Amino acid sequence: RNGRPIETKVSQGSYCISACTYIFVSGLLRDVENGGTFEPHGFSRFSGSRIDIAIQEATGKDGTLNPAELDLQIGRLRMMARLAPVLAAQDERFAFAAQWLAEFGDPRGVRRDAPLRAAMAFAKLSSPAQQFLTLLDSGLATQLPEIERTVALSAFTRMPSLGTAASVNHFDEQAAFSWMVRTIERAAGHYLVGIKDARTFKAGDNLLVAIKSLQNEIVGIVEDSIKTGIGPYLESRQNQIDVQGLVKLMFSVSIIYTRPLTREELCDFNIVNRDCSN
């Protein structure tokens, strides 16, 4: 403003966490005061508490569900909702999953009260049905962020200023696809055992196509986000910050949990450029 460089600062007793970290590194002059905290983390649209844990954490000691505390992972539920109708069409024993997830499969968007309605409906499902959905959700919670991480890191390293940002494990599309198929089949198997059904389950061609389509969609969204969004933004800051260092940092911390950086790390990654002489 008025030709003055933008200054960003985390004051003593204050926190800069998650998306705030990008705002912070936009400043030409950056500092984190003693007693201030700067906490980055990786990124994913799919990380978060499992269905049953999210419901448990939102339930009070009196058994009442608090909607304000309910943090269902909508991204994963929408992925499950895309697969459920195909799964149910292949095998009628899984129609309950398509019905339960219908709230999240609407392309027009999720209703505001959908998480609460879904949690209440989940509580009414049989134990085997709850276990099936929990196992499926848990599997996707592991695999989808890993797909995002690998694809994002590959996309970052293809950018001019980030080409040596980090070593990259090539995204193995077939391995990820096979892992997801096994996850669904394993969850389905537990369900069938739970309902004492001797018939087995095997993913059919239509379900395999649906899984592949979802995987390709995730890859495309991540690559486009890096190519048109966060990548160019970081490159525009390469004269102010160590962009390669920042990208390394993003992939060295957990997707879910933040971690406060030490003063030495803040200086080494050029995240702060004040009082780093020592």
C-alpha positions, 0 to 999 in steps of 0.5 A, a space after each residue: 500500500 502506498 509503495 510500502 512492502 507488505 509485512 506479515 507477522 505472527 505476534 506473541 501468543 498468536 497462531 498461524 495455522 493451515 491456510 493462514 500459512 499461505 497468507 503469511 508467506 505473501 508478505 515481503 517482510 515476514 516474522 514470527 515473534 517469540 511465543 508466536 506459532 506457525 504450523 503448516 500441514 499437508 493438504 487433502 480433501 479427503 482426510 478427517 475422522 472416520 464416520 463412526 468416530 465423528 459420530 461418537 465425538 459429537 455424541 454427549 454423555 447423555 447420548 444426545 447428538 450435537 450437530 455443531 460438533 458433527 464433522 463427517 468427511 463430506 468429500 469421502 462420503 460423496 465418493 462413497 455415494 458415487 460408488 454405492 448405486 453401482 455396488 447396489 446394482 451389482 448386488 442387492 445386498 448393498 442397497 442399504 448403502 446406496 440409500 444411506 449415502 443418497 444424501 451425498 450423491 446429489 450433484 446439486 450439492 449436499 443439504 445443510 442438514 445432510 450430515 445430521 440426517 446421515 448420522 441419525 440414519 447410520 445409528 439405526 443401521 445393523 452392526 454389520 452394515 455400520 461395519 461395512 461403511 466404516 471399513 469402506 470409509 477407513 480405506 478411502 481415508 487412507 488411499 485417497 489422500 495418498 493419491 492426492 499427495 503423490 499426484 500433487 508432488 509430481 505436479 509440483 516438480 514439473 513446474 519450472 522453479 520446483 523441478 528439484 523440490 523433492 524426490 517423487 514416487 511415480 503415481 502407480 495408477 494400477 496399484 492404487 486402483 487394485 488397492 481400492 478394489 481390494 478395500 471394497 471387496 474386503 469391506 463387503 466380505 466382512 458385511 456378508 460374514 456379519 449377516 451370515 450370508 454364505 455367498 461371496 462378493 466380487 467387484 463386477 465390471 461396472 464397479 471397476 469402471 466406476 472406481 477407475 473413473 473416480 480415481 481419474 477424476 481425483 488425479 485430474 482435479 489435483 493436477 489442475 489445482 497445482 497447475 492453475 492454482 497453488 503452483 503459480 501462486 507459489 512461483 509468483 513468490 519465489 523472489 520472496 521465499 524459498 519455494 522449493 523449501 516450502 514445498 518440501 515442508 508441505 510434504 514432510 508434515 502430516 496431512 491431518 496434523 499441524 506441527 509448530 516450526 522451530 525458529 531454525 526451521 522458519 529461517 532455513 525455509 526462508 518462511 521468515 526473513 527477519 532476525 535470521 542472522 543467527 
